[in-house]
Amino acid sequence: MSAVLIVGAGPTGLVLALWLRRFGVAVRLIDRASAPGTTSRALAVQARTLELYEQLSLQGAVLERGHQVPAINLWVAGRQRARLPFVAVSSTLTRYPFLEIFPQDEHEQLLSERLLQRGVSVERCTELIALKPGASGVQARLRRPDGSEECCEAPYVVGCDGARSRVREQLGLDFPGGTYRQVFYVADIEGRGAVFNGELHVDLDEADFLAVFPLAGSNRARLIGTVRDGCPAQAESLSFADVQGRALRSLELQVERVHWFSTYHVHHRVAAHFRSGRVFLAGDAAHIHSPAGGQGMNTGIGDAVNLAWKLAAVVKGTAGSALLDTYESERIAFAQRLVATTDRVFTFVTAAGRVADLVRTRLAPVVLPPLVRLGAVREFLFRTVSQIMVNYRGRPLSAGRAGRVRGGDRLPWVDSGGADNYEPLHAACWQVHVYGEAQAELAHWCAAQRMPLHGFTFTAAHAGAGLRAHALYLLRPDGYVALASPAQQPDLLVRYFAARGLRWNED
Ligand SMILES: Cc1cc2nc3c(=O)[nH]c(=O)nc-3n(C[C@H](O)[C@H](O)[C@H](O)COP(=O)(O)OP(=O)(O)OC[C@H]3O[C@@H](n4cnc5c(N)ncnc54)[C@H](O)[C@@H]3O)c2cc1C
């Protein structure tokens, strides 16, 4: 029997399955669709996702098959007002100081290939119909490809089944939020014009929004825009011809072919809970928001990574089931913040009325360019959008502070003094880092207890990243800091694990 039944083989379910297999946990992955999605949907793979992919050795293939966007250009009412190169602000923050573009259909294909190499194939045309959670397991009723029904039982079930999640519905969990009045469109096009320069272009106009993402090939791009309220046709019956005027006029695009066009409504919702007993929600099943910031898929992948090591620890008996509570407490807070932020930005960008128009088309062109030229503002924007700022400070698994780094933070990445501090994270296990000199007592304790200890020569780059010389940092299997302490006492580690009912290995 598989320890975990995963419902839905979108990016969230595929990454969860890969991670669980990485930890040696048996999984079953079902999807009601007969084949993987064929539309490109999510294009942006954020820097934090690439960092997390290092633990699965996946980042190389994503970088090879996708392509890198070096800068964002801001246009207001048809005029280019600012250019923000990523590398200038982020090359010391992450190994990935750019926006990676990799269409979702190709991304899912890559994840499925890797999963197959780990012995798991997606069971297609297999639909979850109903769930019955019990104390020792969850009963699931499935419809098989031939139409017959199957009852199966799994210790844990994870609903990665998208915005209309059957799992969420079966748990009776609310999905509060709302739906924007605007209709979005998405179009993959071939064409010519100044914006086909491999960079991202965002144009603000009167109550209107248009983003141009470069696709592979010098003359292909994805347009994401809002349909003007005054557009005559019903959203469902619109074609690219109905909406193209704005793009052609403002950004001087010449469109030669339209490969894909679709319209959709955007919702902003977060489920009331991400866990109910032995059942979890992850990805779009748990939270949805505007796709404009390129966050949705990346957040689902972040959920999957957060949940995977915890489920694996509980299945293998190195943690009690209380560890599973920390999944919701860590991820729901981030999802709520993200939905609120994308809502604020989207509301500003699309607010109707004369004052809003004036702010966007008169004030923004004056205020925004000098503002985004400030290094600190650009760094903040990069940290936010790339998700490297996501942290679990103040949560039950996070403790202490050393330098500017607190328990719950992403370990700052530093490649200096001949050593890359993300290298040991590939092991995806609990480990201790010391930047400076590890004291003999700590070294003996770690050796005796088979706790990996990694020492790094302390350099100015470590200080710049906020790490403190000779301090102790305990890292979780997902690379977040669990405990940060200026003192190197092994007793701190013993107490950290004991207080949370955790063990760092399977001995
Ligand atoms: C046009 C568009 C553009 C977007 N652009 C971006 C972007 O640039 N960046 C970004 O990060 N995000 C973007 N998104 C959002 C992104 O596509 C989603 O966040 C992402 O697909 C969520 O992944 P998921 O695996 O959680 O859910 P999904 O991809 O929705 O996958 C759910 C899976 O569950 C299966 N399923 C559903 N019900 C059942 C059932 N009862 N039994 C079995 N299987 C079931 C479905 O068949 C599906 O395969 C975009 C979305 C759209 C629509």
PDBQT file of the ligand as one rigid body, heavy atoms in Angstrom, charges set to zero:
ROOT
HETATM    1  C1  LIG A 601      -3.516  31.456 -18.240  1.00  0.00    +0.000 C 
HETATM    2  C2  LIG A 601      -2.767  31.174 -16.971  1.00  0.00    +0.000 A 
HETATM    3  C3  LIG A 601      -1.491  31.686 -16.803  1.00  0.00    +0.000 A 
HETATM    4  C4  LIG A 601      -0.773  31.429 -15.634  1.00  0.00    +0.000 A 
HETATM    5  N1  LIG A 601       0.494  31.933 -15.486  1.00  0.00    +0.000 NA
HETATM    6  C5  LIG A 601       1.215  31.657 -14.371  1.00  0.00    +0.000 A 
HETATM    7  C6  LIG A 601       2.589  32.081 -14.207  1.00  0.00    +0.000 A 
HETATM    8  O1  LIG A 601       3.171  32.736 -15.082  1.00  0.00    +0.000 OA
HETATM    9  N2  LIG A 601       3.257  31.718 -13.072  1.00  0.00    +0.000 N 
HETATM   10  C7  LIG A 601       2.654  30.956 -12.089  1.00  0.00    +0.000 A 
HETATM   11  O2  LIG A 601       3.329  30.643 -11.076  1.00  0.00    +0.000 OA
HETATM   12  N3  LIG A 601       1.361  30.542 -12.205  1.00  0.00    +0.000 NA
HETATM   13  C8  LIG A 601       0.639  30.849 -13.323  1.00  0.00    +0.000 A 
HETATM   14  N4  LIG A 601      -0.633  30.370 -13.468  1.00  0.00    +0.000 N 
HETATM   15  C9  LIG A 601      -1.204  29.540 -12.413  1.00  0.00    +0.000 C 
HETATM   16  C10 LIG A 601      -0.733  28.094 -12.550  1.00  0.00    +0.000 C 
HETATM   17  O3  LIG A 601      -1.063  27.591 -13.815  1.00  0.00    +0.000 OA
HETATM   18  C11 LIG A 601      -1.367  27.282 -11.440  1.00  0.00    +0.000 C 
HETATM   19  O4  LIG A 601      -1.070  27.922 -10.206  1.00  0.00    +0.000 OA
HETATM   20  C12 LIG A 601      -0.831  25.849 -11.419  1.00  0.00    +0.000 C 
HETATM   21  O5  LIG A 601      -1.262  25.117 -12.532  1.00  0.00    +0.000 OA
HETATM   22  C13 LIG A 601      -1.325  25.142 -10.158  1.00  0.00    +0.000 C 
HETATM   23  O6  LIG A 601      -0.826  23.847 -10.145  1.00  0.00    +0.000 OA
HETATM   24  P1  LIG A 601      -1.560  22.706  -9.322  1.00  0.00    +0.000 P 
HETATM   25  O7  LIG A 601      -0.739  21.488  -9.584  1.00  0.00    +0.000 OA
HETATM   26  O8  LIG A 601      -1.765  23.155  -7.937  1.00  0.00    +0.000 OA
HETATM   27  O9  LIG A 601      -3.016  22.568  -9.967  1.00  0.00    +0.000 OA
HETATM   28  P2  LIG A 601      -3.429  22.226 -11.507  1.00  0.00    +0.000 P 
HETATM   29  O10 LIG A 601      -2.343  22.605 -12.453  1.00  0.00    +0.000 OA
HETATM   30  O11 LIG A 601      -4.778  22.826 -11.692  1.00  0.00    +0.000 OA
HETATM   31  O12 LIG A 601      -3.529  20.661 -11.501  1.00  0.00    +0.000 OA
HETATM   32  C14 LIG A 601      -4.595  19.966 -10.884  1.00  0.00    +0.000 C 
HETATM   33  C15 LIG A 601      -4.670  18.554 -11.472  1.00  0.00    +0.000 C 
HETATM   34  O13 LIG A 601      -5.636  17.823 -10.727  1.00  0.00    +0.000 OA
HETATM   35  C16 LIG A 601      -6.418  17.034 -11.603  1.00  0.00    +0.000 C 
HETATM   36  N5  LIG A 601      -7.703  16.772 -10.935  1.00  0.00    +0.000 N 
HETATM   37  C17 LIG A 601      -8.671  17.660 -10.629  1.00  0.00    +0.000 A 
HETATM   38  N6  LIG A 601      -9.683  17.058  -9.982  1.00  0.00    +0.000 NA
HETATM   39  C18 LIG A 601      -9.356  15.745  -9.878  1.00  0.00    +0.000 A 
HETATM   40  C19 LIG A 601     -10.000  14.590  -9.307  1.00  0.00    +0.000 A 
HETATM   41  N7  LIG A 601     -11.199  14.686  -8.697  1.00  0.00    +0.000 N 
HETATM   42  N8  LIG A 601      -9.392  13.386  -9.386  1.00  0.00    +0.000 NA
HETATM   43  C20 LIG A 601      -8.159  13.281  -9.996  1.00  0.00    +0.000 A 
HETATM   44  N9  LIG A 601      -7.521  14.326 -10.550  1.00  0.00    +0.000 NA
HETATM   45  C21 LIG A 601      -8.092  15.549 -10.480  1.00  0.00    +0.000 A 
HETATM   46  C22 LIG A 601      -6.533  17.882 -12.862  1.00  0.00    +0.000 C 
HETATM   47  O14 LIG A 601      -6.806  17.085 -14.001  1.00  0.00    +0.000 OA
HETATM   48  C23 LIG A 601      -5.152  18.552 -12.927  1.00  0.00    +0.000 C 
HETATM   49  O15 LIG A 601      -4.232  17.806 -13.711  1.00  0.00    +0.000 OA
HETATM   50  C24 LIG A 601      -1.371  30.630 -14.624  1.00  0.00    +0.000 A 
HETATM   51  C25 LIG A 601      -2.664  30.120 -14.813  1.00  0.00    +0.000 A 
HETATM   52  C26 LIG A 601      -3.362  30.373 -15.967  1.00  0.00    +0.000 A 
HETATM   53  C27 LIG A 601      -4.753  29.804 -16.146  1.00  0.00    +0.000 C 
ENDROOT
TORSDOF 0
